[in-house]
């Protein structure tokens, strides 16, 4: 197959400047971009470099999932004035922004996708503790092989969707009918959990309590602590949830009449 380059010359398509060769070079550049990911260019450990590449590939496949994109497209009307932002619009954006920071010079927590934590919460609510036989079975581990191996960074954060009324009443079926988002940070190195805005209070409050004295069992905190830590491969550092120091910060929030806050 030939491509005309001038009126009298012909260049083979697979030649140095032919379309097939140029197409191969473009694919190679794209592959290099995925492999390097602007992060592992200076990584000398081949095992860690391979883990970073695998993480980036898993992330790009996830973000290109047609089902996810379809849900986002279907909820674009939520961006209209005074509309409620959908879970997909919020959480996918946060996930994409946080992903770029996971190797930032200032240590950042690992951000777990909201969808994965929500599915885990549903399983916990139905079955109790969900302990994975191996890290590879955890839904989020294939995104974080490279960061989970760093022992100094066993800190992660995520968003929870819970029924605020159920939590306030001490009901364990708080996942069903979720109407309230709030962030949580687990620090396995310091054996601490930080939770922000579980409920709306008139006066700001900060409570530091141990284990179930904090009320974290109402949003499935102990089960998530064990399941996530074990799923990330940190089993030896998970320890007893009853001894975790839970720092709770609440304030007066503006909540909607019937939808997410």
C-alpha positions in Angstrom: 0.0 0.0 0.0 1.4 3.4 -1.0 0.8 7.0 -0.2 1.6 9.8 -2.6 3.9 12.4 -1.1 4.4 14.6 -4.2 3.2 14.5 -7.7 6.0 12.1 -8.7 7.1 10.3 -5.5 5.5 7.5 -3.5 6.2 6.6 0.2 5.5 3.1 1.5 2.9 3.3 4.2 5.1 1.4 6.7 8.2 3.5 5.8 9.8 6.0 8.2 7.4 8.8 7.3 4.5 6.7 6.1 1.0 6.7 7.7 1.4 3.3 9.3 4.7 4.2 10.8 3.4 7.5 12.1 0.4 5.7 13.6 2.7 3.2 15.4 4.7 6.1 16.8 1.6 7.8 18.0 0.5 4.6 19.8 4.0 4.3 21.3 3.8 7.8 22.6 0.4 7.2 24.2 1.6 4.0 25.8 4.6 5.8 27.2 2.4 8.5 28.6 0.2 5.9 30.3 3.3 4.0 31.6 5.1 7.2 32.8 2.0 8.9 34.1 4.2 11.9 34.9 5.0 10.0 38.1 7.3 7.0 37.6 9.8 8.6 35.2 12.4 8.8 38.0 11.3 5.5 39.7 14.3 3.1 39.7 12.6 0.2 41.5 11.2 -2.0 38.7 8.6 -3.6 41.0 7.3 -0.2 42.1 7.4 1.2 38.6 5.3 -1.7 37.4 2.8 -1.2 40.2 2.4 2.5 39.3 1.8 1.6 35.7 -0.8 -1.0 36.7 -2.5 1.5 38.9 -2.6 4.1 36.2 -4.0 1.6 33.7 -6.7 0.4 36.1 -7.6 4.1 36.8 -7.9 5.0 33.1 -10.1 2.0 32.3 -12.3 2.8 35.2 -12.7 6.5 34.2 -13.5 5.4 30.6 -16.2 3.0 31.7 -19.2 3.6 29.4 -21.7 2.9 32.1 -20.2 5.6 34.4 -20.1 8.1 31.5 -23.7 7.4 30.6 -24.8 8.0 34.2 -22.9 11.3 34.2 -24.5 12.4 30.9 -27.9 11.5 32.2 -27.5 13.7 35.3 -26.1 16.8 33.6 -29.4 18.6 34.2 -28.5 18.5 37.9 -26.1 21.3 37.2 -29.0 23.7 36.6 -29.7 26.5 39.0 -30.8 25.2 42.4 -30.5 21.6 41.3 -29.1 18.9 43.5 -25.7 17.6 42.3 -25.7 13.9 41.6 -23.4 11.5 43.4 -21.6 10.6 40.2 -20.9 14.2 39.3 -19.5 14.9 42.8 -17.5 11.8 43.5 -16.1 11.1 40.0 -14.7 14.7 40.0 -13.2 14.4 43.4 -11.7 11.0 42.5 -10.1 12.5 39.3 -8.7 15.4 41.1 -7.3 13.4 44.1 -5.7 10.9 41.7 -3.2 13.4 40.5 -2.1 14.2 44.1 -1.4 10.7 45.3 2.3 11.1 44.8 2.5 14.8 45.5 5.6 15.7 47.6 3.5 16.6 50.6 2.0 13.2 51.6 -1.7 12.9 50.8 -4.2 10.3 52.0 -5.2 7.6 49.6 -8.7 8.5 48.3 -11.1 5.6 48.0 -13.8 5.9 45.3 -17.2 6.6 46.9 -18.9 3.9 44.9 -16.5 1.2 46.2 -17.0 2.2 49.8 -20.7 2.4 49.4 -20.9 -1.1 47.9 -18.7 -2.3 50.8 -21.1 -0.6 53.3 -24.1 -2.4 51.7 -22.3 -5.8 52.1 -21.4 -5.0 55.7 -25.0 -4.0 56.4 -26.2 -7.3 55.0 -23.5 -9.7 56.3 -21.6 -8.0 59.1 -17.8 -7.8 58.7 -16.5 -8.2 55.2 -12.9 -9.6 55.5 -11.1 -10.3 52.2 -9.1 -13.4 51.9 -6.4 -11.4 50.0 -5.9 -7.8 49.1 -6.4 -8.6 45.4 -10.1 -9.3 46.2 -10.7 -5.8 47.6 -12.4 -3.6 45.0 -10.1 -0.7 45.5 -6.7 -2.4 45.8 -6.2 -2.7 42.1 -6.0 1.1 42.0 -3.5 1.5 44.8 -0.9 -1.3 44.7 1.9 1.3 44.4 0.8 3.4 47.3 -0.5 0.7 49.6 3.0 -0.7 49.7 4.4 2.4 51.3 4.3 1.7 55.0 4.6 5.4 56.0 1.4 6.3 54.1 -1.2 4.1 55.7 -3.7 6.9 55.7 -6.8 7.1 53.5 -10.0 9.1 53.1 -13.4 8.6 51.5 -17.0 9.9 51.4 -19.9 8.1 53.0 -23.5 8.3 52.1 -25.7 7.7 55.1 -29.3 8.3 56.3 -28.8 11.0 58.8 -32.0 10.3 60.7 -31.2 6.6 61.1 -27.8 7.5 62.5 -29.2 10.0 64.9 -31.7 7.4 66.1 -29.0 4.7 66.5 -30.3 2.5 63.7 -27.9 0.2 61.9 -29.8 0.4 58.6 -28.3 3.8 57.9 -27.0 3.0 54.4 -30.4 2.4 52.9 -32.1 5.7 51.9 -28.9 7.6 52.2 -29.5 11.4 52.2 -26.3 12.8 53.6 -22.6 12.9 52.5 -19.7 13.3 54.9 -16.0 12.7 54.7 -13.9 10.3 56.8 -10.2 9.9 57.3 -8.6 6.7 58.6 -5.1 6.9 59.9 -3.8 3.4 60.5 -0.3 4.6 61.6 -1.7 6.7 64.4 -4.7 4.4 65.1 -7.1 7.3 64.7 -10.3 8.0 62.7 -11.4 11.6 61.8 -15.1 12.2 60.8 -16.5 15.5 59.7 -20.2 16.6 59.8 -22.1 13.4 60.6 -24.9 15.5 61.9 -26.0 19.1 62.0 -25.6 20.9 65.4 -26.4 24.4 66.4 -23.0 25.0 68.0 -19.7 23.6 66.5 -18.4 20.7 68.5 -15.2 18.5 68.6 -15.4 15.2 70.3 -12.4 12.9 70.9 -13.6 9.4 72.1 -12.5 5.8 71.9 -14.2 3.2 69.8 -18.0 2.8 70.2 -18.1 5.6 72.8 -17.9 7.9 69.8 -21.0 6.5 68.0 -19.0 5.6 64.9 -20.8 2.2 64.9 -23.9 4.0 63.6 -22.2 4.7 60.3 -20.4 1.3 60.3 -17.1 2.7 61.3 -15.6 -0.4 63.1 -16.5 -2.7 60.2 -15.1 -0.3 57.6 -11.9 0.1 59.7 -11.3 -3.6 59.6 -12.5 -4.4 56.1 -10.7 -1.5 54.4 -7.4 -2.0 56.3 -7.3 -5.7 55.7 -8.3 -5.1 52.0 -5.4 -2.7 51.6 -3.0 -5.4 52.9 -2.4 -3.7 56.3 -3.7 -6.5 58.4 -0.9 -6.3 61.0 -1.7 -2.6 61.6 -5.4 -2.7 61.8 -5.6 -3.8 65.4 -8.8 -3.7 67.5 -11.4 -1.1 66.3 -12.6 -0.7 69.9 -9.3 1.0 70.7 -9.3 3.4 67.8 -9.4 7.1 68.8 -12.3 8.8 66.9 -12.2 12.5 66.4 -15.7 13.8 65.4 -16.3 17.4 64.2 -19.8 18.7 63.7 -21.3 22.1 62.9 -24.5 23.7 61.8 -25.2 22.6 58.2 -27.6 23.7 55.5 -29.5 20.6 54.6 -32.1 20.2 51.8 -35.7 19.3 52.4 -35.5 15.7 51.1 -32.3 15.1 49.1 -28.5 14.9 49.6 -26.7 17.4 51.9 
